[in-house]
Amino acid sequence: IYRKHAIRLLMRIVLFFTFDVSIELWAKTGLLHREVRIYQELIRRYNIEVQFITYGGESDKKWSEFLGDIQLLPVYTRMTKRQNKVLNILQSVFIPWFFRNELKNSDVLKTNQIWGGWVAVISKWIFNKPLIARCGNEFYDFSKKQNGSRKFLIFAYFVSKLTYSQADCVHVASTRDKRLVHEVFKIPHKRIDVRSNWIESKIFYQMNNKRSTNKVLFVGRLTPQKNLSILIDALKFSDISVDVLGHGELYSEIKDQIKKNNVNVKFLKTVPNNKMAELYNHYAVYVMCSNYEGNPKTLLEAMSCGCAVVGTDVSGIREIIQHEKTGLLVSQDSEMLRDAILRLISSDKLRESLGDAASSYILKHNSFNSALENEFKSYKKLTDS
């Protein structure tokens, strides 16, 4: 009996966090609200039980009140965290033993990402539970694009192959990733479902704010993938400024480039995801200039808020932006990026037209309710079979 609702509990879901990721890390990076939202609503609407196995310790528990009915199971409250990452990877194979009571009573296991998926697979083997393998970004493909070492790529392939092959269902974010998982890992199409990232339109919508037209917004980590340097180069010696929400390994390098090119750039403080809509609505133009993407949530959010968006014509972005319909696509060329930004800034009509179309597109294709229903259907399918 599920005491709070005084009706029979429908099913129990255990979510395995990405290896080395904790609730505390989600909170620090502003992801907590967005990542837990769908599970909180699944509990409320369908009367299921959700448990999070995280790679945190006692500090994760301070978020228990925010999580509500989600049950928190931090790994390092039952195991000792080592200083050496390799040792933590090796001892992670014992996680199913330390959480055996919860896993034995579960109905469906799910990975949040592929990295760390071996823990979920071992749990499936021991407790004979159905497994959903979710990959926000196709792990092996991303590892190659990030120029991982040969040893790491071998390991990434092994982890991906193991997790996909043992999963009863694989959730990918795009049709491109579905094709990759099928072709590279030989997983049958019928076991792969496309589950694009969702946007909650009640939060991310067009407000009646006066939007700035003399500066653009960039949201993303300061890494080679996100390619902020091309945007800095595009706007050198111009009177267009850039507000940047993000941090990362290239911060010092980016700061040097900003100074050299005399670009007006302001770095913003971290904003919780449920407050991001207000930020997007202060800007008329949003720019994503990555070298590659998966199914980028920040782009979807900006579009949902009615921003006129400019994106580089690369995988993961071209699948979302329809050129001249819901935004502008440009090649990875700083001059073309500059021309597209200037074109949007100089035309109120074009900005409003693209922003309205972008918002309508997200409402139709990336709604929270559709994602919620599809998620529950996946659970039901596995528990009914």
N, C-alpha and C positions, 0 to 999 in steps of 0.2 A: 504494500500500500504506500502510495506517495502521500505522506501525511499532510503536507502544506495544502494540497488541493483536494485531499480526501477522496481521490479517485485513483484507479489503478494506473501505476506508472507504465507508459507505453513501451519505452526502451531506454537503454543506457548507452551513451556514446562516450568513448575515450579518445581525446585528441592528443596526439604526441607532438609537442613543439619541435621546431627546427633545432637541431643539435646546438647546444650552447646558448640558446635564447631563453630568456626569462620574462616573466610578467613585468618585472622592474625595467628591463630593457625596452619593452613595448611602451611603457609609460614615459621613459626618458626621451624616446624618439617620437612621441606624439601619436603612436599607432594604437594605443590601448583601446580607445573608444571604438574605432573602426573595426578592429579585429574581433572584439568580443560581441559586437552588436548582433550579428546574425544568430549566435548561439543563445544569447539572452532571449531573443524573440522566438527561437525554436522551442525553448523551455516554456515560455508563456503561452504560445499558441498551440503547441502540440503535446504538451505535458511529457516531455522527455527529460532525462537526466543527462547532464554533460559534466565530464571531468577533464581537467587540463593536467597533463603531465608536463611540467616545465623544468627547465634547467636552472632553477633558482634555488635559494635557500630560505631561511626564515624571513629575509627581507621581502620576499614575494608575498608573504601573508598580509602585509599591510594594505594590500589591494583587495583583500577578500570582500570587504563591504561593497566596494565598487562592482565586483563581479556578481554580486547578488547570489542567485541560486546555482551558479557555476561552482563546482567543487574543485578546489585547488590542491594539486598533488606535486609539490616541488621535489625534484629528485634529491637535492642536497640537504633535505631534512632527514633523509633515510640513508644516504650514502655520503662519504667524505669526498669533497671536491679536491682534486690534486692540482698542483701548480703547473704540471706538464699537461698540455692539451692532448698529446698522444695517449697518455695514461688514462685521461678521462674518456677518450674514445674507446679504449680497450675495456675499461670497466663498465661502460654503458651496456654491454651485452648482458649484464646482471640486473639491469633495471626491471625487467619483467618479474624477476624473483622477488624483489623488494616491494613490488606493487601487485603481487599475485592475487591478493584477495579482491582488489578492485577489478583487475583484468578478468578474473574467473567469473565475475558476476556481470560483466559487460555484454552488450549485444553487437556493437559495431565498433571497430577500431579505425582510426583515421590519422593520416600524417598531415601536418600543416604544410610541409615542404618535403622534398626528397632527401635533403641532407639530414641524416639521422634516421632515415627510414628503416635501417636494419633493426632498430629496437622494436618497431611496430611489427616487422616481419617475424622476428623471434617470438613475439607475443602471440602472433597468429598461429605459429607452429605449436606452441606449448598449450594454448588454451582453445585452439580450434575455433577462432572467431573470424567472421568476414572482415576484410580490410579494404578501405578506400585509400588510394594513394593520390594525394593532391599535389600538384606542382604549379605554384604561381608563375614561376619561370622555369622552363625546361632546364634542369640542373646541368646536365652534361653539355648541352649546347652553349649555355651561358659560360660554363667553365672554359670551353674552347675559345670563345670570343674574348674572355678575359685573360687569354694567354697563360693559362695555368701550366705548371710544370708537367712533364711527361708522366711522372709518377702520380701526381694528383689527378690527371686526366684518366689514367688507368683505374684509379680508385673511384673517381666520379662515375665512370662507365659501369664499374662493378656494382656500386651502390644503386645506381639507376636501374640497371638490368634486374638486380635482385628484387627491388621494391616493385617495379612494374610487373614483373613476371609472377610475383606472389600475390599481387592485389586482385581482388575480385572485381574492382572497378577503378579506373584511373580518371581523375578529373584534371583537365588541362584548360588553360585560359584562352586558347585561340585555335582556330582550324589549322593554322600552321604548326602549332605544337602537336596537335593530334596526328598530323602527317608525319612529323619527326619521330614521335613515339612509335608509330606503326612501322615506319621504314627502317629506323635504326635499331629498335629493340624487338621488332617482330611481334608486337602486341596486336591482337585482332581488333579491328575497328569497333566491333560490337561491345568491347570492354572499355572503350575510351569515350568519355562524354566531355563535350566542351562546356565549361562553366566560366564564362567571362566574369571579370570583376564587376561587382554591383555598386550602384550609387543610390543612396537614400535621398530621393527627391524632396522629401520633407525638410531636409537639412540643406542640401545643395541645390539651390534654386536661384533664379534671378531676383535680386532685391532692387529697390528703387534708389540705390546709391548713385551718386555722381561719380563716374569712373574717370580715373586719370588717363589722359591721352598723351602725356609727354614722357611716360615711363612704362616699361614692360615688366612682367613678373616671370621669374624662373624659380621652380621648386624642384629640388633634387640634390642628391649627394654630390660632393665635389670630387668626382672620380673620372677616370678616362672615359668610361661608358657614357656619362651624362654630357661630356663635351662642352662645358660652359665656355671654354676658351674661344670657341668659334663665335659665340654670341658677343663676347668682349671684343673680338677682332672686328665683327660686323659693325659695331657701334663706335669704333674709335673716332675720336675727334668730332663726334656728333653731339647734338644737344638732347639726345634721348638717353634717359637714365634707366638703370636696371635695379630692381629690388630682388635680392636673392635669399631664398629660404632653404638653407641646407649647410652642411659642413662635411668635411672629409679630408682625405690625404693630400689633396692638391690645393689646400687653402693658401699656403705661403706662395706657391707658384702662381695662383690666380691673382693674389694681391699684387705681385710684381708686374704681371701683365696689365692689370688695371692702371697702375701708376704709369707704366711705360706708354700706354695708349690713351691716357687721359680720359678714361670713361668714368662717369658718375655712377658708382655702384654702392648700394646700401645693403648690408647683411642684416637680415631680420632674425629675431629670436625665435626659438622653437614654438610652434603653435599647436595645441591639441587638435586632433582631427575634427572634432565636433565644432571647432571655432574657425575652421579653414574657409567655410563658405563666405563668411564676412570678409576675409582677406581677398579671395578671388573677386568678389564684387566691387572691390576698390580699383580694379584694373580693367581697361578695355581690351588689352592684348596680353595673351599668355604665350610663352615660347617654350617648346621642348625641342632641343637640338641634339639629342642623343645619337650615338653611333649605332645603337641597336636597343630594342626594348622587348618586353614580353607583352603584357597587357596593362600599360601604366595607369595606375589609379589616379595620379595627380592630373593627368591629361583628361581623363573621364570626368573628374570633379570640376575642373576648370570649364569644360564644355557644358556640363550640367548647369553651371552658374551663369552661362551666357557669354563667356569670354570669347572674343575672336581669337582663334588659335593658329599658330604657325608651328609646323613640325617638319623635321628632316624626313626625307622620303626613304625611310629604312624599315626593316621588319619590325613589327610591333606597333609602329606609328601609322604606316600606310594602311594597315588593316582597320584603323579607327577613323582617321581623317579622310573624308572624301573631298578631293581637291576642288576648290571653287564652289563647293556645296556646303560643307560643314567646317571648312577651314582651308588653310593654304599649306601645300606641301612644297618643299624646296630641296634641291640637292645639297650635299654637304659642302657648300661653298659660302664663304662669309659675305661675298657681295650679293649673292642671290638672297641670302637670309636678310641682309640689310634692306634690299629692295622690297621684299615682302612685308617687313615691319613698317617701312615708310608708307607703303601702299595702304595698309590698314589704318595707320595713324592719320593719314590725310583724307580718309573717306568715312564719314559717319555712316553713310548708307551701307557701305560694304561691311563695316564692322557689325552693325546691328543685324544685317541680313544673315551673316555667317554665325553670329552669336545665337540668334533665335533658332536657326536650323540645327546648330550643335546641341542646344538644350533639348530640342524635340527628339533628336536622334538618341540621346542618352536615355531619355524617358521611355522610349520605345524598346531599346535594345539592352539596357543595363539596369533595369528596375530592381529594387530591393525585394519586392514581393515575388517576382518571378524567380529570383535566386533562392529565396526562402523555400518556395514550393518545390523547386527542383532538388534542393538539398534534402528535404524531407522525403521526397519520392525515392531518392537514392537509398536512404536508410530503410524505407519500407520494402523496397525491392529485395534488398539483401536479407532482411529478417523474415520476409514471407516465403523466400525460396527454400 
